[in-house]
Amino acid sequence: MIIIVKREWPKHWPTFISDIVGSSRSNESLCRNNMVILKLLSEEVFDFSSGQMTQTKANHMKQQFCSEFRAIFELCQHILESSTNVMLVEATLNTLLGFLVWIPIGYIFETNLIESLTSKFLSVLPFRNVTLMCLTEIAGVTFPKNAPSAYSSTICRLFSRTMQQLNTMLPPHTNIPEAYAMGTDNDQKCISNLALFLSTILRQHCKIIEAECKEKVGQLLGTPFDLAMNYLLAISEVDDMEVFKICLDYWNWLVAELYREPPLANPLLTMNLAIQLIRKDSLCTRYHYIPYLSRLRSVIISRMAKPEEVLVVENDEGEVVRETIMDTDAISLYRTMRETLVYLTHLDCADTERIMTEKLQNQTNGSEWSWKNLNCLCWAIGSISGALMEEDEKRFLVMVIRDLLGLCEQKRGKENKAVIASNIMYVVGQYPRFLRAHWKFLKTVINKLFEFMHETHEGVQDMACDTFIKIANKCRRHFVIIQAGEKEPFIEEILASLNTIICDLSPAQVHVFYEAVGYAISAQPVQIVRDNLIERLMSLPNHTWDDVILKATTNVEILKDIEVVKNLVNILKTNSAACRSIGHPFLPQLCRIYLDMLNVYKVTSENINSAVTLHGESVLKQPLIKCMRAVKTEVLRLINTWISTLSSISESARIPELPSIYMSFVPPLFDTVLFDYQRNVPSAREPEVLTACTVLITQMKEKVAEDVPKILDALFGCTLEMINKDFEDFPEHRINFFQFIRSIIVNCFTALMLIPPAQFTLIVDAIVWAFKHTTRNITEIGLEILDRLLDSFSTKVSPDMAQSFYQQYYLTILSHLLSVVTDSTMAQVAGLTVFAVTLGRMFRELEEGLIKVPLQGPGQVKSNVEYVLEYTFELLKKAFPHLTDEQVRIIVQGILSYDNDVEKLKEHLRDFLVQIKEYTGEDTSDLYLAEKEQEVKAAMEAKRRAAEAVPGILNPHEISEEMIEEPMGNGPALNT
């Protein structure tokens, strides 16, 4: 029915609304069905029209619905006032709920609708939930600027009457968490809907409601507002995460608003002074919230979600285990709770500290001891890092760590100790500012982490390593200077005890440890000292490496021993881990093993090829061969890691180094890997070779231009042959291949002038193949490459060369681009914006006269613009014969008209796709995907900027090094 109405109304069935309203008065059963139809039509027009129909048609239907709405509203009023049929009234309320999203505001505030909902239906059990939902929609209405002042009074009446009804339905002394746990589904939905109503009306109209309550009573206590806040606080304790999230969303908004009001927003006031002013000033908005916020702090602290840094958790069976899968919902919840608690701490840091201290004392005395309670408390303590004044943070954190260490000594059992250890590590890892300022405490913490690295309970060692790397990253300088009272830098002690510290760690944990120590070494500014530290750090893996290389020189067969091969993989990963954090200064270590490493690569590759020749490609799945391939991969990753570090060096320092780096590293690398890649069977080719060449070209730029033809000869043809059969095979090679092509065009475009025309044609074909992919990231890379290619030919080459390019490739590229952009299943892959940008560029180059060569050929009599418009018309007409000539002509003319306005061109293309999908009956809901993603991205960026302005909101490990101001001295000693 709805599909028919959408097609026929209003043009071919103009009396539809009057027909359905008229028939509704004759029969209650028919009336109920009509209510459902009207609700569905409303949803189709006002909720789901985006992308389902053209913008013009959607707007016309909305206007028609609004112009005839009075008759529908009067029908709803008549039913609500006079009908005794429960099912009909319920259907009418549900229909009205759908209308409230869009109906003119006068129907809500200038009729008796609100009075009817609050006085007649809210207290009736069958209508309770839908009525609350209607009131929530009304509460969420934003008044226009010219709205009558009476609307504000109406909102206050709605609020007070609703609270009066709730006072009877749900007495204030009710234990809401218990009632929720024992209640029916409808009871639980009611509490959830109540949370939504209260959070919506208090957020949307808080100023009006606060002013009304203060005017009548002089305070908020004992008013409907007070009742609403206590309901919300009680509902916040309900053991249902979805209900809690509703409340949390409101609390997060509220505390942020309270923080932004003076005096906390005054940068001239200290936090403590600002809080004292709030407590004394009864006219301050925050003053009236003090009792609610104190209770809220306790709720948030007691329910704090698990941060992503915590790896030791309690499973459903009550066992303490290592978390294996990251819970993204829990991480998102934690971030919101963390932000809320930081604002609460700014509003009254003494109260936050008091609650946390009391709860910690209840852990140590056993009155509230449980893993869950301790976890939530410690996660909350870690979450307010940066929110306290530095002296308060020092005093508070010392007390917390001492109590936790005492608790660790006090409790018996490995599981208890594992839980406490994970909490100690989490808390200390969250306070790098404190650790940087208090060396002795930092040293104590690091030594404690080294102890935990020998604790074999599941997850503890992982967390110890992860905490160490975060602290080493944020406090790196303090490891390499001589602190007060010390004889040598702490890094010396670590390196002297290296073997003892890591002896119980797994290989993966050792890699994390080496990366952490690498951060500390990178802070050493003196090259000779730094080189010595690197040499000592790498002494253990180098000893094993030298031993293997020595044995391999006398007996190369040793490189077929699986244990030896595994050792090599581990050593290479250790080097990569250290290189990641040390950066460019890792060069001496890389030079030490570089040529031996390439020889190992060559021999390993020969061993793999021999195995494939003897046993076929199935041998590649055997454990030994997999390990051998891992050796090749890790060799390439280590080289990629180091070459990538060149970007961290300033331009002035990098340019003089490039020739020597090039001569030392590039020729032996190419000699080893390029021919090897080309001769291998496809399934044995390492995708990391493509990445290595991409990184090299990106960093070296035009320096490698002369080598690009050789690289293309070795990699291009054989890789293209692997991926041009379909869109799925060899996914790693596929993405790496297109990134490789992009790196050449972006960083080394002149190299393309050195290759044969046939090979350049293949590159253009590859770019077309890229943007035709069904995988979004490849499609986007393909369009980016095409855009860069077009830009380069318009700005970087001679006019003759540019015209030759346009004549040979313009129409081919355009036809392929149009075939994708007019295919709705393809256009949604990357979103219409990127297609509109590229298509607009191609038509703009045409319109601006950049293309002078006749595109049709020597006999062309029309202008290029006329010819391409005709060419495009014929392409689209052939592809979509069901469209009229006029429709296609408008589409083509629109592309030209909007070629300089991406937004308008995108909307024009979207309307065209909607026309096609309407004809075929396909779903069009995904045509707005790009806008939704852009909206989310913009909101996240705005939120990040706002967070940077509030101390403590950002996780300390999210703060860039530029934002950190380390104390220059050793800091005061702290007795631990």
N, C-alpha and C positions, 0 to 999 in steps of 0.2 A: 504493500500500500504506500509506504513512504517513498519507495523508488518511483512509483507512478506519480505521486504528488510532486516530487522534486522535478520531474520532467515536464509535467503539465501545468503546474501552478507557478506563477499567476497568469501566464500568457494565454494558455489554452483552457484553463479552468478557473476563471477569475472569481467565481462564486464559492470556491471551496470552503473558505472560512465561515461564511454565512450559512452554507449548507450544513456544515458539521455542528455549528452552534444550534441551528434550528432543530436538527434531528435529535440533539441531546436532551431537549425538553420533553420528548415524547416517551422515553423509556429509560429507566435507571441503569439497566444492564448495558444498553447501547451507549448511554452517557458515559459509563465507566470506560468502555472501549475507546470512545472518542477522546477521553482525557489522556489515555495512553498514547493515542495517535498524535495529539497536539504536543505532548511532552517529547515524543521522538522527533517530530518535525522541528520543534524548537532547538533540540540538540543538533540536528543536522545543519540547520541554518546558522546558529550562533556559536556552536562549539566546534563542529567538525568541518565547517565550510572551507577552511584554509587548505588549498591544494585539491579539494574535492570538486570544485567548480571554478570557473573563471571569476576574477574579482568583480567584474561588472555584474554578472548574474547573481553572485552572493550578495552584493550590496542592494540590488533590486529586490531580492527576496526579503532581506532584512527590513527594508523600508516598507514593503507591502505588509509584512507581519505586524510591524509597529503601528501602521495606519489603521489596521483592523483589530487591534488588540483590545479595544474597549469592550467589544461584544464578548470576547473570550473572558475578560476579567469579570464582567457582570455575571456571566454564567458561573464562574468559580465562586463569586460572592453569594449568589443565590443558593448554590449547593451547600456551602459552609454555614449559611444562616438557617436553612430550612430542612435539609435532608437528615434523616435518621438512619440512613443506610451506611453502616460502618465501612464496608468495602469501598463504596462510592466516595465517602468523605476522605478516606485514606488515599485513594487514587488521585483525588482532587488536590490534596495537600502535596503529594509527590509531584504532580504536574506544576503546581504553583512553585515548588522548590526549584524546578528547572527554569521557570520564567524569571525568578528573582535575580538571576545573573545579569539580565539585560533590560528588563522593563523600565520605562521612564520612572524616575524617582518619585514622581507625584503619586503614582498608584500605591506606593508603600507608605508615604508619610502624610498624605492628604486624604486617606480613606480610613475606615475602621479596621483595616487588616491587622495591624499590630495588636490592637485591643482584643480582637477576636482570637488571635494566636495565644496571647499570654493569659487571657481570662477564661477562655472556653476550652481550648484543646490541650494546653501544656500539661494539665494535671490528669488528663484522661489517658489511661494506660496504653490503649492501642495506638494513640496518636502522639505519645510523648516523644518518641525519637525523631519522627519526621518533623514535628513542631520545633524541636530544638535545632534541627538542621536548618529549617526556614529562618528561625531567629538568628542563627549564625550567619546566614547569607545577608540578612538585613544589617546585622552588626558590622559586617565587612564593607558596607557601602561607603564610598568616599563622597562627601558632599561637594558639589560644585562651588566655585567661589561666590556666586550670587545666590546661594541657597538661603531661604528664609531662616531667621533665627529660631523659629518655632520647631524646625527640624531637630535642633539640639535638645530642646525640651522633650521632644518625642522620644529621642534616644534615651534620655534619662528616665522617662516613664517606663520605657521598655525594660531597661535594666532593673529598676526598683521593683516593678511588678513581677518580673521573672524571679528575682531573688526572694520575693515574698512567697511565691509558689514553691520555690525550692526549699525554703525554710520549713515548709510543711511536708513536702515530699521526701526530703532528705535532711532530717534534723541535724543541726551543727555538731551535736555530740556523737554522731554516727562514726563508727570506725570504718572509714571508707575503704582502706586496703583490705580489711577483713570482709566487708560486704561485697566487694568486687570478687574476691576469691570464692565466696560461697554463692554468688548470684547466678542467675540464668544468663543466657546469651543476650537477651534483651536488656537485662540489668547492666551487664557489662558494656553494651553499646551505649546505654544511657549515660554512664559515667564518662565514657570516651567522648560522646557528643557534648556533654556538659563541659569537659575540659576544652574542647574546641570552641564552644560558644564563649566561655569566660575569657580564654586567651585572645579571641578575636575582638570582642567588644572592649576589653581593657586595653588592648594594643591600639585599636583604631580610634577610640574615643576617650582615652584615659584622662585628658585635660578637662573635658566637659564633665565627666563623672566625678573626678576629684573635686572640682570647683563646686559642683552641686552638693556633695556630701559635706564639704567644709563650710559652705554657706549655711546649711541647715543645722549642723551639729557643732561646728568649730574644730572638728578633728575627724580622722578616718575611723578610729576605733568605734565599734558599735554600730556602724553604718552598713548599708548593703555592700559598699566597697570592701569593708572589713570582712564581711561574710564571704564575698567572692574570693578574696585573697586566701582566706583560710581553707575554702574548698579546694582551690588550686594547689595549695601546699599539701593538703591531705591526699589529693589525687596523684601528686608527684611521688608519693610513697607506694602507690599501687604497683604490684609485681607484674607489670606488663610493659614490655619495652616500647610498644607503639604508643600506648597511652602516655608513658613517660616522655617520649620524644615530642608529643604535642605540647606538654607543659614546658619542657626544656626550651622549645623554640620561643615561647613567650618570655621565660625568665632571661634567656640570653639577650633578647631585645630590650627588656626592661632595664637590666643592670648596665647595658651599654648606654642607654639613654640617660640614666642617672649619673653615670660617670662623665658624660659630656657636658652636663650642666655645671655652672659655676658652683663652688669654687674649685673643684678638682681640675677643671679644664684650664685654670689659671696657672701658667707656667712659673709665675713668681712665688707661688705658695708651695711649701713642702707638703708631702702627702699627709704627714701627721698633723700639721697645723690646719690643713683643709678639713680633716676629719673632726678635729676639735671644734671648728667653726660650725660644722653640720650639727653636731650634738647640742650646741648651745642655741642654734637658731631654729625656733619652732615654726618659722614661716618658710623655711627651706623645704622643698618637696621631699628631699631625701630623709629629713627628720621623721616624717610620718611613715617611712618605709622601714625604719630600723628594726622593729620586732619581726617583720616578715622576712627581711634579708638574713637575720641571724638564724632563723629556722631553716631558710633555704640553704645557707652554707652547710648546715649539718646534713641536709638531704643530699646535696651534691657530693659532699665528701664521702658519705656512706655508700653512694651508688656509683662512684667514679668508674668509668669504663677503662678497659685495659689499653695502655699505649702500645704502639707498634714495636717499641724497643724491648718489650717484655716477652721473653721466649719461654719462660717456665710458667705453666698454667695448671689449673686443676681441671681434669676432664670430667665427663658426665658420671664416671664411676667413682669419683672422689680421689683419683690418683693424681700425683704430681708428675707431669710429663712435659716434654718439649713440644711446643706448638709447631705443627708441620705445615699448616695452611694459614695464610694471612687472612684474618677476618676483616674485610674492607668496611663492612657496616659498623663493626666495633671501633675501628680506627676513626671513622667519620664522627661517630657518637663521642668518642674521647675528645676529639678536637673541639667540638661544640661545648662539651662540659668543661674542658680546660679553659676555654675563652671565658665562659661564664664565671668560673671560679676566680680567674685572674681579675675580672672586673669587681667581683665581690670583695676580693682582697684589697683592691684599691679603695673601695668604698669604706672598709673598716678592717685594716690589716690586723689590729689587735684582737678583734673577735675571731677572725679566721685562725690566727695563731692559737688563741685560747681553745677553740673547738678541737683543733688538730692535736694540741698537747694533751687535752683530756682523753681523747680517743687513744692516743699512744700510751698513756698511763694505764688505760683499761686493758690494753694488750699486754703490757708488762706485768700487771697484777693478776691477769688471767680472767677478769670479770667479763670481757668481751672477746677473749681470744678465739680466733678462727682464721683459717687461711684467707677466706673471702674478706673478712673485716680488715685484716692486716694489709692485704693486697690493695683494696680500695683506698685505704688511708695513705699508703705509701705512694700510690699512683697520684693521689690528690696533692700530697706534699711535693712530689716532683713536678707537678703541673704548674705551680705558682712561682717557678724559678724566674727571677727578674722582676717580680711584682713587689717584693719587699725592699725597703731601704737597705743599703749594703750592710750596715752595722746590725740591723735587725736580722737580716738573712744569715749573717755569721753566727750570731748567738743561737738562733733557732735551729740552724742546720747542725751545729756541733751537738746540741742536745739530742736531736733526732738520731744522728748516726751513733752516738754513744749508747742511747737506749736500744737501738736496733742491734748493735754489737753485743750488748748485754743480754738481749733476748736470744741471740744466736747461741751464746754460751749457756744460757739457762735451759733452753729447750733440748730435749733428747729426740733422737730419731732422724734418719737421713732426710726424710721428706720434709719434716719441719725445718731443718737447717737449709734445705734447698730453697724453700719458699722464702725464708728470711734473707738468705744470700742474694736471691734474685731481686728482692726489694732494696737491699743495701746498694747493689750495683745500679739499679735504676735511679735511685735518688741521687747518688753522687754523680752519676753521668749527666744529670739534668742541671747541675750547678757549676758550669765551667768558670763563670765569673768569680765565684767564691774560691774555686780551686786555684785560679790564676793569682789570686791575691794572698793565698795562704799556702806557702810552699810545703811546710811540714805536713799539713793535712793532705795536700796533694800526694806527697810521697807515701804517706800512710795508706791512702786509698789505692794507689797503684800497687803497692806491695800486697794489699789485701786481694786485689784482683789476681795477682800472680799466684796467691794461695788458692783462689777459686779455680784457677786453671788446672789444678791437680785433683779437683773434686769431680768424681766420675758420675755423679748423679745426672740423669738426662737433662740436657739444656743448660746446666750451670756453666760449663766450659765455653759454650757458644756465647752465652751472655757476657761472660768475663771478657772474652776477646772483643766482642762488639762494643762493650763499654770502654775498653782500653783504647780502641781505635778512635772513638769519639772524643775521649779526653785528650789523647795524643794530638789529634787534629786541632782542637781548640786551645790547647795549652802548650803547643809544640816548642815555643821558645824557652820555656822553663826547664826543659829537659837538657838543653845544651849550654846553659850558663852555670857558673859556680854560684850556688845559693849561699846565703848567710849561714855560717856554721858548718858548711860542707867543704871537703877537700878537693872534690872534682865534680864535674857535671854528672847528673843522674844517669845520662845516657851511657856513661862509662861503666857504671854498676850493672846496668841492664845487659850490655854487650858482654861483660865479664861473666855473667851468670846465664847467658843465652841458652845453653844446652840444658841447664837445670830447669829453667822456666818452661821451655816448650816440650820437655820430654814426654809428657802425658797427653799432648794435644794431637788431634787427628791432622792429616795433611791440609785439609781445608781450613782448619783453625790456625795452623802454622802460617798459612798464606795471609790470613787476616792480621796475625801478629806482626809479620814482616812489613805489611803495608803500614801498620800503626807506627812501628819504629821508624819507618821511612819518613813519616810526617815529621817526627822529632828531628831526624838528621837533616831534613830539608831546611830547618830553621838555622842551621849553622852557617854563618856568612863567610867564614874563612875557608877557601877552597882546599888547602892542604889538609886541614883538620877534617873537613867534610869527606874528602876522598879516603882518609884513613878510617873514618867511621863506617863508610860504605864497605870498605875492604873487610873490616872486622865483622860487620853484619852478615856479609855473604860468605864468610870463611867456611861455615858448615856445608852449605850446598856446593861451594866451589871445590871442597875436598872430595866430595862424592863425584862431582862432575869430572875432576881431573883423573880420578881413579878409573872411571868408566872409559874416558878418552884414551888413557894410557893402555888399558887392556885391549881396546878396540884397534889400536895401532898394530898390535901383534896378532890379534885374532878378531877379525871383523864379524865373525859369526856370533860374538857376544851380543851384538845388537839385535839378535833374533830371540834372545832370552826375555820372556815376558816380564820377569821381575826387574831386569835391567831397564827395559823399555818404560815400565811404570815409574822407576826412579827418575828417568830422564824427564818424563812428563811433569813429575812433581817438582823437580829442580827448575824447569822452565817456568812453571806457574809461580814458584817462589820469586824468581827474578822479575816476572811481570808485576807481581804484587808490590815489590819494593820500588820498581820503576814508576808505577802509577803515582806513588806518593812523593818520591824523591824528585822525579821530573828529569829535566835535561842534565843535571849533574850526575845522573846515573851512567853517563857516557863511559867512564873508565872501566866499569864492570862489564858493560856491553862489549866494549872493544876486546876485553880479556877473553871472552868466549865466542865472539862473533864468527870467526872463520871456522872454528871447530863446530859450531852450531850449524853452519851451512853445510859442512861435510856430513854431519849426522843426518841432516835433512836429505841430502843426495843419496846416501847409502840406504836410509830408511825407505825412500821412494823406490829405489831399485829393488829392495826386498819385497815391497808391495807388488810392484809390476811383475816380478818373477812368480810370485804366488798366484796372481791373476792369470798369468800365461799358463801355469801348470794346472790350476784347479778351476778356472773360470771366475766370473764376478761374484759368485756366491761366497767365495772365500773372504770377501770384504766384511762379512758379518761375524767372522770368527774373532774371539777376544784378543788374540795377539795382533791381528791386522788392525783391529779397532784402536788398540793402544799405539801401534805404529803411526796410524793416521793422526792420532792425538798429538804425537811428537811433532809432526809437520805443522799441525794447526797452532800449537803453542809456540813454535819457533816464529811463525808469522805474526802471532799476537804480540809477542815480546817486541819484535821489530816495529810493529804498528804502534804499540804503546809508546815507545821511545820517540818515534818520528812525530807522533801527535803532540808530544811535549814541546816541540819547537814553537808552537803557537803561544806558549806562555812567556816566551822571550820577547823583549821589545824589538820592534822592527829594525832599529839601528844596530842592535847586537846580533840579530839573526842574519841579516844580509851578508855581512863579511864571513860568517861561518858556513854559509850554504855551499860554496865551491868545495871546501875540504870535506864537508859531510857527504856531499854528492860523490866525490871521488873515492872516499873510503868505503861507503856503504852500498851505493847503487849498483855499480858494475858487477860486483860479486853476487849481489842479490838477484839481479836479472839473469845472470849466467846460470844460477842454480834453479830458480823457480819458473821462469817463463817457458823454456823448452819442456821442462818436466810437466808442467800443466797441460801443454798442448799435446804431448804424446800419450798422456794417461787416458785410460778408458773414462767415459763421462762420469760414472759413479765413483771413480777414485780421484777426481779432480777436487782440490781443496778450494771452497768458496772464499777462504781467507786470503787467497792470492789476489783476488779481485779487490778485496778491501785494502790489502797492502799497497797496490798500485793507486787506489783512490786516495789513500792517506798521503802517499808520496807526492802525487800530483798536486793535491790540495796545499801541501806545505812548501813544495819546491816551485810551484807555479811554472813560469816560462822557462825556468832552468832545465826542465826535463823535456822541453818541446821537441828536441831532436830525437829523443828516445820514444816518443809517443807512437810513431808509425811502427816501430819494432814491437812495442807493447801490444798494439792493436793486432798486428799480424799473429802474435802468439795467443791472444786471449779472445779477440772479438768473434771471429768466425766460428770457432769450436764451441764457444759458450752460447752464441745465438742459435746454433744448431740444436743445443740441448733444450732451449726454452721456447722455441717457436712452434712447437707442435700443439701445445695447449697452454692453459693458464695456471696449471697446478704443479707440474713436475719441477723438481729441483728448486724449491722455494728460496733457499738461501742464495744459490747462485743467481737466481732471478733478481732479487732485490739488490744484491751486491753489484750485478752487472749494470743495472740502470743507474745506480749511484756512481759507478765508474765512468759511465758516459757523461753524467752530469758534471763530474769533477773536471773532465777534459774541457767541456764547453764553457764552464764558469771560470776555470783557473788557467787554462792553457789553450785558448781558442785558436791561436795562430798555428798550432800543431795540425789543425784540420786542413790548413792550406797545403800541407806537405804530403797528404795521402792521395792515392789515386781516386779519380771520380767514381769509379765503381764501388770503392769502399765507403766513400762519403754517402752514396745513395743507400747503402746498407745501414749506415748510421741513421739516416732520415727514416728509413723503414722501421728501424728499431725504436725510434722515438714514437712513431705512430703506433707500433705494437704496445708500447708502454701505456699510452693514454687510452688504449682500448681494453686494458685489463679490468677484471672484475674485482681486483684487490685495491682497496682505496689508496694505500700509501704508494703503490706503484703508479696508479693513475695520476696521482698528484705530482709525483716525480716526473712522469712523462710530460705533463702540461708545463711544469716549471722548466724542463729542458727545452721544450718547444719555444716558450716565451723568451728564454735566454738566447736561443739560436736566432730567433727573429730580431731580437734587440741587437745582437752582435753583427748581423748582416746589415742592419740599418745604420750602425755607428762605427764599426771597427774595420771595415774592408773598403776597397776601392769601389766607386760607382759601377764600373763595368762588372766586377765580380758580384756585386749585390744584384744587379739586373739579371745576370745569368742565373743566379740562385732563384729569383722570383719566377723567371720564365720556366725553369725546369721543375720547380717543386711547389709553387704557390697553390695552384689548383688542386694538386694531389693532396696536399696537407688540408686544404679547406674542405674537400669532399669527405675526407676521413673524419675531420673534426665535426662536421655537420651530421655525419652518420651516427656519431656518439652522442652529441648534444641533443639530438632529436629522438634518441632512444631513452625513454624514461627509466628503464631498468639500469642503463649505464650512467645517465646524468646524475642519478642519486648517489652513485658510488662515491664520487669526490665532492658532490655538491655543485649547484649551478654557478656559484660565484666564480670559481676558478675557470670554468668553461667560458663564462661571460667575459672575463678579463682577456682571455686569449682570442676569442672570436672578435671581440671589440677591437683589439689591436690589429687583427688582420684586415678588417673593413676600414679601420682608421688609416692604415698605411695606404690603402687603395684610394680613399677619399682625399687624402692630403697630397696625392700625386707622387708619393715616394716610389711607386712602381710605374716606371715609364715605358718599359718594354711591352709590346702588345701581347697579352696573355693568350689570345685566341690563335695567334700565329701571324705570319707576314701579311695575310690578306684581310686582317681585321679592319672593319670600317667604323665600328662603334667604339666609344670610349671604354676604358677598362672597367669603370664603375658600371656602365650599362651592361657590358658583357657579363660581369660577375653576378649582377643581380639576376640577369636572365638565366645564367648557369645555375645559380642557387635555386631559382624558381623551378627549373626543370628537374633538378635533383629531388626537391621536396615533393613535387607533384607526382613524380614516379614512385616515391617511397610511400606517399599517403594519398592514394587515388580517391579515397572517400571524402577528402576535403575539396571545397569548391575553389575555382581559380581565384576568386576574390579573397578567400581566407588565406590562401598561400601567398598572394601578392602582399597582403597586409603584414604577414609574418616577415617576409623578405625585406620589405620597406622599413619595417620596425627595427630590424637588425642594423641597417644602415643609419637610421635616424638616431638610434640610441648607442652608437658605437663609442661615444665619448662619456657615457653615463652608465657605469657598471650596474648600479642598483636598478635603473629602469630597464636595461637590457635583460637583466636576470628575471625581473617580473614579466617581461614580454615573453621570454623563453618558457617561463613556468606556465603562463596562460596557454601557450601553444601545447605544452605537454599535457595540461589538464584537458584540453579539447580532444587530444588523441586518446587519453585514458577514459574519458567519458564515453567515447564511441565504443571502445573495446570493453568497457565495464570493469576496468582494473582499479585497484586501490591507489589513491594518490596521496596518502597521508605522509609519505616519506619525502615529498618534494620540498619541505621546509626544514629538513634535517640540518643543513648548513647554518641557517639562521639560529636555530635552537642552540647549536654548538657554539656559535659566535657569542650569543647572548650569555651562555654559561661562562665562557672564557672571560668575557668582559666583566661579569659579576665577580669572578674569582680574582681578577687583577685588582678591581676596586677594593675588594675585601682585604687583599694582601697589603695594599697601600695604607688602608685604615689601620690594619694590625701593626704595621711598622711604627705607627705614631703612639702606640700604647705600650709602655714597658711591661714585658712579661707575656704579651699575647703570642708572640712568635716563639716556637720551640727554640731553645738556645742553639740547637744544631741546624736550624734553618737559617740562622743569621749569617750573612756573608762575612768573610774575613775583613772586608773594608769597614763594616759597621762595628767591629770589635776594637775597643781601645784598651790594650793591655797595659797594666801598671808597669812602669819602667823599672821600679826597684824590686827587691825580693819579696816585699810585703812583710807585714808583721808575722812573727812566729806564732804558731798556735799550739798550745799544749794539748795533745790528743791522748 
